[in-house]
C-alpha cells in the first residue's frame, strides 16, 4: 500500500467518525482527539508519499 492510499483511507475514516459524531450528538473530546490523530497521521502519510515521489 502506498502512503497516498493510507492517507486517503485515514481521511475517509475521519469523515465517517465526524458524521457519526454529528448524527449521534456525541461530538465529545475523545472523538475530537481521534479525528485530530487521524488527520495528522493522514497528513504525515501524504507528505511521506510526496517526498517519496519527488526523490
Secondary structure, 3 states (H helix, E strand, C coil): CCHHHHHHHHHHHHHHHHHHHHHHCCCCHHHHHHHHHHHHHHHHHHHHHHHHHHC
